[in-house]
Amino acid sequence: MTHDFVVVGAGVSGLTSALLLAQHGHSVALVEKSGQTAPLLRGFSRRGVHFDTGFHYTGGIGKGEPLDVFFRYLGLSDRLSLLPFGARGFDTIRNVRDGFEFRFPSGYGPLRQNLLQAFPSERSAVETYLDAVRSACDSVPYLNLDASLDARGGLSRVFGPTLKETLDSLTADKILKSVLSTHCLLYGVAPEEVAFQQHACIVGSYYLSANGIAGGGRSLATAFDARLEELGVETHRGCEVTSLSVAPEGALRGVRLADGRELRCGGAVVTVHPRTMLEMVPEGAFRPAYKTRIMGLEETVSAFMLYSVSDIPLPIFSGRNLFVLPSADSLRDLGNRTLEESPLYLTAAYARPGDLPRGFIGIFPMLPETTRAWEDSRKGNRPGSYGQFKEEITRRMENLIKRYCPELAGATSLAETSTPLTVRDFGNSPSGGLYGVKHKVGQYNPVPLTRVKGLYLAGQAVTSPGVLGAVLSGFMACGNILGHDRLIKELKRCR
Ligand SMILES: Cc1cc2nc3c(=O)[nH]c(=O)nc-3n(C[C@H](O)[C@H](O)[C@H](O)COP(=O)(O)OP(=O)(O)OC[C@H]3O[C@@H](n4cnc5c(N)ncnc54)[C@H](O)[C@@H]3O)c2cc1C
């Protein structure tokens, strides 16, 4: 059967793209390698506690904010119930060496006030920084429905300045700089590499508001599934796309599956990791320089992660995350530090939606190279030395968390751990990067339009990581098909 479009990969960006195309009357097939759509969002359970994997909270989903408008437009909002994070402090930054704590509240006004209270002599730095974040967000089409659709925003994400350069130009206060840089853990790129513009477009949405979703990532996946069905999207789960067929004149004509079938189509939106996409395209479809560029894209950091359960409720993680920095310097050279020098991100896990947290997830950013010695192994055939290594890392992670969070008072016990190899094998990230490829100064990431007629790219590599970034990428890719002006005009009706 021939479809108007095939969407490859049913993560958030692929699901968004499939809905957008189907909402506009196109016949769409969505193909996902995993047995379920949105595998990254579904998490897993241990000892009665559900641990989310690819979604804990998001910015910009408060009423009238960008993700709220996107979800209403996509017909998802009525299927989701938001779990508001603490308006007066959704993220606590704990700097261990300096004995300093800072709470990020919702809203630019309260954030400005908290920052000025904590750093009274840094008024000019705080105000200039917040104004710059806000104006960076305002310059991005779709995030701001009134922004112009030119490409300059994209270039400032490649040419810089970096976040570090920007902060250095504003202040000499190391603690303030570390506080304003901590959210680089949400996208996995160090402050000395990420463009200020890129950082701002991600954190700016959290400065508006921070919310979880009742039931976590699974509820979001279920909402997407229901909408796919409503719109008649033909969804192929457990089907791997092995190649794309391109006609001799250079136009895409179909998508081949591992079981030998070919889905003929007029066009495709491919949302997989860029290196995986390259493997699907026939020889000669792309120029050698493009291939070299894609193959050379650097990955975001990976992580060691620890999942713990608790016999008693853990109000410390109720509606808030805890970011621990051993010192103000801990974000530099992100991932390339010992566990003891590494920042740590702690977030809640729940036994039942609506209850107080009954567990937590601890994420220590680490380079994928940390587990390179075992990279040829897969789950089930890992050598004993890997097990010993993991045990040692687990012991150190537990000790650090005990030291950093005396509030937990030994109430928790270990349920699971994971390493960069787990991220690689279960997160569909060829090298184990938590958020796919980096967005960093000097690196040209792929854009939605390609040289192959009818082949469009979406996904976190194209715009930015996070649910908001992945949804945005779907709009950016499909805007080339459906018309950006038309999409933006329709979105404005959902404001
Ligand atoms: C530990 C962790 C925590 C996170 N926490 C948050 C958070 O709190 N908030 C937030 O907003 N974001 C968070 N993120 C980031 C967010 O989950 C991702 O940025 C987003 O889900 C990426 O969506 P995507 O569609 O671009 O990619 P993916 O979800 O990777 O989608 C690509 C899909 O393609 C499929 N695929 C791959 N190869 C093939 C093939 N050959 N054929 C068919 N299908 C294929 C994959 O199975 C996958 O489902 C987190 C990520 C991680 C790893």
The ligand as an SDF file (V2000), in Angstrom:
LIG
                    3D

 53 58  0  0  0  0  0  0  0  0999 V2000
   17.5400    9.5900   31.3970 C   0  0  0  0  0  0  0  0  0  0  0  0
   16.7950   10.6180   30.5960 C   0  0  0  0  0  0  0  0  0  0  0  0
   15.9860   11.5240   31.2650 C   0  0  0  0  0  0  0  0  0  0  0  0
   15.2820   12.4810   30.5510 C   0  0  0  0  0  0  0  0  0  0  0  0
   14.4730   13.3390   31.2230 N   0  0  0  0  0  0  0  0  0  0  0  0
   13.7470   14.2470   30.5410 C   0  0  0  0  0  0  0  0  0  0  0  0
   12.8300   15.1030   31.2190 C   0  0  0  0  0  0  0  0  0  0  0  0
   12.6740   15.0420   32.4380 O   0  0  0  0  0  0  0  0  0  0  0  0
   12.1440   16.0160   30.4910 N   0  0  0  0  0  0  0  0  0  0  0  0
   12.2650   16.1230   29.1390 C   0  0  0  0  0  0  0  0  0  0  0  0
   11.5920   16.9620   28.5290 O   0  0  0  0  0  0  0  0  0  0  0  0
   13.1280   15.3140   28.4710 N   0  0  0  0  0  0  0  0  0  0  0  0
   13.8620   14.3840   29.1340 C   0  0  0  0  0  0  0  0  0  0  0  0
   14.7190   13.5620   28.4540 N   0  0  0  0  0  0  0  0  0  0  0  0
   14.9330   13.7730   27.0130 C   0  0  0  0  0  0  0  0  0  0  0  0
   13.7840   13.2680   26.1490 C   0  0  0  0  0  0  0  0  0  0  0  0
   13.3550   12.0040   26.5960 O   0  0  0  0  0  0  0  0  0  0  0  0
   14.2700   13.1350   24.7050 C   0  0  0  0  0  0  0  0  0  0  0  0
   14.9210   14.3100   24.3110 O   0  0  0  0  0  0  0  0  0  0  0  0
   13.1310   12.8850   23.7110 C   0  0  0  0  0  0  0  0  0  0  0  0
   12.2700   11.8790   24.1740 O   0  0  0  0  0  0  0  0  0  0  0  0
   13.7310   12.4860   22.3680 C   0  0  0  0  0  0  0  0  0  0  0  0
   12.7200   12.2090   21.4490 O   0  0  0  0  0  0  0  0  0  0  0  0
   13.0890   11.8670   19.9390 P   0  0  0  0  0  0  0  0  0  0  0  0
   11.8230   11.5660   19.2510 O   0  0  0  0  0  0  0  0  0  0  0  0
   13.9530   12.9130   19.3650 O   0  0  0  0  0  0  0  0  0  0  0  0
   14.0360   10.5610   20.0300 O   0  0  0  0  0  0  0  0  0  0  0  0
   13.7240    9.0530   20.4520 P   0  0  0  0  0  0  0  0  0  0  0  0
   12.7910    8.9830   21.5870 O   0  0  0  0  0  0  0  0  0  0  0  0
   15.0390    8.3940   20.5830 O   0  0  0  0  0  0  0  0  0  0  0  0
   12.9570    8.4740   19.1730 O   0  0  0  0  0  0  0  0  0  0  0  0
   13.5690    7.7840   18.1170 C   0  0  0  0  0  0  0  0  0  0  0  0
   12.7890    6.4910   17.9330 C   0  0  0  0  0  0  0  0  0  0  0  0
   13.2790    5.8340   16.7760 O   0  0  0  0  0  0  0  0  0  0  0  0
   13.2380    4.4440   17.0120 C   0  0  0  0  0  0  0  0  0  0  0  0
   14.1640    3.8180   16.0570 N   0  0  0  0  0  0  0  0  0  0  0  0
   15.5200    3.8270   16.0740 C   0  0  0  0  0  0  0  0  0  0  0  0
   16.0070    3.1590   15.0040 N   0  0  0  0  0  0  0  0  0  0  0  0
   14.9300    2.7350   14.2950 C   0  0  0  0  0  0  0  0  0  0  0  0
   14.7750    1.9960   13.0950 C   0  0  0  0  0  0  0  0  0  0  0  0
   15.8210    1.5610   12.3850 N   0  0  0  0  0  0  0  0  0  0  0  0
   13.5160    1.7240   12.6500 N   0  0  0  0  0  0  0  0  0  0  0  0
   12.4270    2.1530   13.3450 C   0  0  0  0  0  0  0  0  0  0  0  0
   12.5210    2.8620   14.5040 N   0  0  0  0  0  0  0  0  0  0  0  0
   13.7530    3.1540   14.9570 C   0  0  0  0  0  0  0  0  0  0  0  0
   13.6720    4.3230   18.4620 C   0  0  0  0  0  0  0  0  0  0  0  0
   13.2830    3.0880   19.0250 O   0  0  0  0  0  0  0  0  0  0  0  0
   12.9850    5.5230   19.0970 C   0  0  0  0  0  0  0  0  0  0  0  0
   11.7190    5.1740   19.6290 O   0  0  0  0  0  0  0  0  0  0  0  0
   15.4120   12.5570   29.1360 C   0  0  0  0  0  0  0  0  0  0  0  0
   16.2110   11.6290   28.4710 C   0  0  0  0  0  0  0  0  0  0  0  0
   16.8880   10.6670   29.1800 C   0  0  0  0  0  0  0  0  0  0  0  0
   17.7250    9.6680   28.4430 C   0  0  0  0  0  0  0  0  0  0  0  0
  1  2  1  0
  2  3  1  0
  2 52  2  0
  3  4  2  0
  4  5  1  0
  4 50  1  0
  5  6  2  0
  6  7  1  0
  6 13  1  0
  7  8  2  0
  7  9  1  0
  9 10  1  0
 10 11  2  0
 10 12  1  0
 12 13  2  0
 13 14  1  0
 14 15  1  0
 14 50  1  0
 15 16  1  0
 16 17  1  0
 16 18  1  0
 18 19  1  0
 18 20  1  0
 20 21  1  0
 20 22  1  0
 22 23  1  0
 23 24  1  0
 24 25  2  0
 24 26  1  0
 24 27  1  0
 27 28  1  0
 28 29  2  0
 28 30  1  0
 28 31  1  0
 31 32  1  0
 32 33  1  0
 33 34  1  0
 33 48  1  0
 34 35  1  0
 35 36  1  0
 35 46  1  0
 36 37  1  0
 36 45  1  0
 37 38  2  0
 38 39  1  0
 39 40  1  0
 39 45  2  0
 40 41  1  0
 40 42  2  0
 42 43  1  0
 43 44  2  0
 44 45  1  0
 46 47  1  0
 46 48  1  0
 48 49  1  0
 50 51  2  0
 51 52  1  0
 52 53  1  0
M  END
$$$$
